[in-house]
Amino acid sequence: MPSACSSDSVNDSRQPGSPRAGEAIDRWRRLLGAEGVDGPEAAQQRYGACTTGLSRRIAGALRPASRDEIVELLAIARECARPLYPISTGRNWGYGTALPVIDDCTIVDLSGLGAIRTIDADLGLFEVEPGVTQGALHQYLQTRKLPFMVPTTGAGPDASLLGNALERGYGITPTADHFAAVTRIEAVLADGRVYRPALSELGAELADHAFKWGLGPYLDGLFTQSGFGIVTSMTLALARRPEVVEAFYFAVPDAGAFEDVAMAVRGTLQDLGSVAGSVNLMNRHRVLSMTAPYDHSCVGSDGLLTDAAVADMGRRYRVDPWMGMGALYGPRDVVAAARKLVRRRLARPTRRLVFMTGGRARVLESISRRALGRSHGIPAMLSRIRSSLDILEGRPDRVAHGLLYWRRGGADLSTVTDPARAGVGLLWYAPLVPFKPDLMARYVRTCTQVLRAHSMEPLITLSTLSDRCVDSSVPLLFDPAVPGDVERAHRCYDALVEAGRELGCMPYRLHVGAMAGFTRSDQTFWDLAARVDSALDPGRILSPGRYAPVSGR
């Protein structure tokens, strides 16, 4: 596997200084106006910052405002042989931010396409364009008093819904798998044609929005984790806001009981089905990164907090070796019955099992602030619980950003909204782990060993995608300003991938520097992906290298 820090360039005819590059920029400016086009220097300044520590040479940037403009700018790209890299809002932090996979691409910034359309409120069907963020959809629903939940993620209110779904991202609201909520996609192909599913072509528009699988081969999925087209809209089937959303929190005092707790969580999900949302299991380090200041005076010779320091912080902040969080959704009587089942399943292997609603958390936070002051630990803890409940209830929040600034002394998340611009170093390692408690325990041990070997604090979360599979999210935090830190982080990522491969646990998505290492193989899967790409885009102008081999290698 090649180094994740490497980059591939396209052939010389596509370099930014080639004659056709200048011609393309001039023609795009006539199409979009001067304010809608950046040359290389301006594009580098606007889009070049990235939490991964990677850099790419950016040939320019385009900001269309409509699908028709996308069709026209693609025609220019084809004629001038200019590779394009579409982004939704460019907030793919930890995976590449706004960077293309390879050098010398022109970014197509789709954040200007921000329309939300109610297809059918009775059916909970809403169409969104690439620039629609979690916060924008929440505001849209609130303003119109529509009783639906935003499919939130930890990325927060400024991140694109469409971009996350196309990466097959997930959250912890009732529809954890965000692409599962996508019922219909429209896209512009490399040749300028507009893709619409078969039912729409036949005039059955509402049926097309309402039924995910449509008629004939299922092609919508081809546009996820690929460069097969520029997706201009998707329909989301939103979860209706239930009568009750009740979170539950629990602690695991003995790390040796991890497998028993995992088994109990799996049994809970099997029993409750859709009443239970995703459950998060977080190790002590991960919870402390969101609740306690980083104590640089307690760092050992390996550059990490000592075990004694972590144990002491755990006692002071009441953070056990593992902590868990989940949620129940439904009518009041259904949630009450589910609460009893959760107690029965989790009472023995856990402690401090607490159930909390958003209203109760807000009241307790207000009372504790008046009694103890804002700076006291208890109001701060209740504030974080209230923020986590907001996310569980489908209200976007930046609370998860806190861990990114842990070693830097924290940040005001109301004003520091872009980790890349703030100079944060972040890579996400996100492997899929089959829901087998013994395998999960081996994964945790292996992951911890690899992280420590590379002087990375082991911040580990396991999020249930179903009762069959979990995803682990592991942030690799580093300082891009420190010489050698970027390379260390990428070596750690590569080592985690190899160690996970031996366990059968591989990432469900990749950062832009890792894609080449997965797609260089001669496996039938990647060969077929390359053939589909070549058939749709023979000039290879759309997202070269994105989950596909780069032409000519």
Disulfide bonds with the S-S distance in Angstrom:
none
